[in-house]
């Protein structure tokens, strides 16, 4: 379980998840609809992708001393990273044929990221005991 929180593993996992999210966003509207045509499944997908991103961002940031000095700064930095990535992801979709940026998706992504951050925090607390 401590492997999840190692700098190399969590850094690579964060990068891979960002690439996967980017690739999904790069699909045109037709391809995207073929993957998931049901709106609920699409929104659950958004939440899940960003929950995973939030989880590993928290793991990765946990490896740096300046984040360990303040828990609030640590969690807030992770959340800002997730919100920033979600915003750039939706902006990217403005340039993909058949896609559009959506504020609601940024909100769903942000809550997913927050869920992942909180989950990671509690798992880390359990491991450290």
PyMOL commands that set and color helices and strands:
alter all, ss='L'
color gray80, all
select helices_A, chain A and resi 2-5+7-26+29-35+39-61+65-68+71-93+103-128
alter helices_A, ss='H'
color red, helices_A
deselect
rebuild
show_as cartoon
